[in-house]
Amino acid sequence: MTAAATASIVLAALCTAPAHATHSATDFTLQPASPEAGASVNASSSTTLSYGASLTEDVKKTIGHFAPGLLANPEAVPHCPQALYLADACPPDTLIGSSQAVVNGLITENGRIYNQELLAGEAGRLGIIVDASTGKLFLTAPFYVRTNGDYGLDGILDDIPRLTPGTQITKLSFTLFGKAQGRNFTRGPTSCSLKVSTGEAFGYEHDVSVSGPSSSYTPTECHRLPFKPTFVISAGSPGTTGFKRNPSLRVRVTQQPGEAGVLGNGLTLPKELTPDTGSFGQICSESQLAAGSCPAGARVGDTGATSPFLATPLSGPVWLVQKAGSVLPALVADLRGRVPVKITITTAIIGGSQVRSTVTNVPDLPIGSFDLSLYGGPDGVLLNKTDLCFANDARSRFRTLRADVTFAAHSGALTNSRPRIGVEGCAPAVSGSLRGRSRPKLSFTLKSHPDAQRFRAAELVLPKGLALVRSKVRRQVSGKASKRLGRSAFKVRGKRKLIVTGLPKQGASALVVRLGRGSLKARGKLRRARIKVVATDVKGKRVTGSARIRVRRR
């Protein structure tokens, strides 16, 4: 049935019952090969027309309003260019269906349906060629996505040609292929609630909208649809990971073809991240959002999405919008492109300390990926309540952040997970020990953050109270970075710098270096020392970590 409504992009609107007008639709049917949710099946649609006693009236324009989730994929097969379509020379691999027209209840004219090239703003375009005995008829039916909230399809068939006097179209039948060129062309709703398609029509002599019988069905087997969306989240950037800084935030959701559509999503951030209400600048009102006139200062991020049903990605701004009845402003992902969609993300504080963001009533549209990025720095709307990188003041142990994530499907399926929040812009962790005051020995460990690049070289910088004994370093130094380092990996520069090279080609995530007795000379009485390590990652970027260590006598 899913494909049926798609197939009736030309027909659903012809199911009209025109009040005082002379034309009407006396019968309308959709006959799918299967009502299974999300199925890609052949579907047939037919409409029987009546004109009463009039011999001159004809239907000029029809509009079909399809139930949400009834879709066809214009990117499943190639598109037929307009010039080839008008020449009836569309390539065979653009054929997506067949048609029939009955004239005066007696003569049957057969036709074909092709996947036409899209024009601006169209979600799809069907090209119908009827091989009539009196000549070919060319009909086009573009369809658009409704933006009133349910994001269903509206199909428009306009300028239906008038036949010679005394001849009228009394029945139209169409079939769309569930699979074209071995690929899924149609997709049914992924929810098992009642689906209703309706239509309206306009006549040549009665140019008024008339509506007729609706066509409805309830999909089945929703529980068989897979639902395994992935969720990846990260925060921060160089300079924004520290306490009371404004970090950026990035979220990506992905799905595989054939999964149930996402109905809603919930994200609870850890207590380390909170809204920075003091940094909110301009806030867009609901009326401004509806009019497409949000002030530039209300933009707090970017969004994007891909779909196997779209040739080009959607993209647009993320607005801070004040919703009626909400204390905190909502985020609205304003996706723009061939299928404009606005996704509202409401925000609330739970338990007095955590942020919960919720998305509900997501349209039943197939997605490949959805991305949302919130700005950091001066334009950031989040605030760090602690250092995002390190779990201790010594900056030797990394912090682990997790989010609570839920997904609800149109099919009724639910998923829960606690993904780790990646943190970008973290310095490496450094820890070490210094023993002996007269003839000290030093060891230190350098670790890259799990979300940072591995390093291929390092430079140890000693405090002013320590100096390297060049003649003894080679004999008293050792190191390991997934494998033991040879003496040639160490070079002394000046009195306080030790250069470490020779790390694995793919880089190392951890490095341990030991300087034995005799390789160091203390100046004065040391009680505490701060060492600095400058690491060079595999992309050539230099990052710095440091550690304050206590000097032990032995």
Beta strands, then each sheet from edge to edge (+ up, - down):
strand 1: 24-32
strand 2: 43-50
strand 3: 59-65
strand 4: 71-72
strand 5: 95-103
strand 6: 107-115
strand 7: 124-132
strand 8: 135-145
strand 9: 153-157
strand 10: 169-176
strand 11: 179-180
strand 12: 183-184
strand 13: 186-187
strand 14: 195-203
strand 15: 210-211
strand 16: 215-217
strand 17: 230-235
strand 18: 249-254
strand 19: 262-268
strand 20: 273-275
strand 21: 284-285
strand 22: 299-306
strand 23: 314-322
strand 24: 330-335
strand 25: 341-350
strand 26: 354-359
strand 27: 369-374
strand 28: 382-384
strand 29: 404-409
strand 30: 414-417
strand 31: 422-423
strand 32: 429-435
strand 33: 441-447
strand 34: 455-461
strand 35: 466-468
strand 36: 477-480
strand 37: 484-485
strand 38: 490-493
strand 39: 497-500
strand 40: 510-515
strand 41: 520-522
strand 42: 528-537
strand 43: 542-552
sheet 1: 1+ 2- 10+ 5- 6+ 7- 8+ 9- 3+ 14- 15+
sheet 2: 1+ 2- 10+ 5- 6+ 7- 8+ 9- 3+ 14- 16+
sheet 3: 4+ 13-
sheet 4: 11+ 12-
sheet 5: 21+ 23+ 22- 27+ 18- 17+ 31+
sheet 6: 21+ 23+ 24- 25+ 26- 19+ 29- 30+
sheet 7: 20+ 28-
sheet 8: 37+ 36- 40+ 33- 32+ 43+ 42- 34+ 39- 38+
sheet 9: 35+ 41-
end
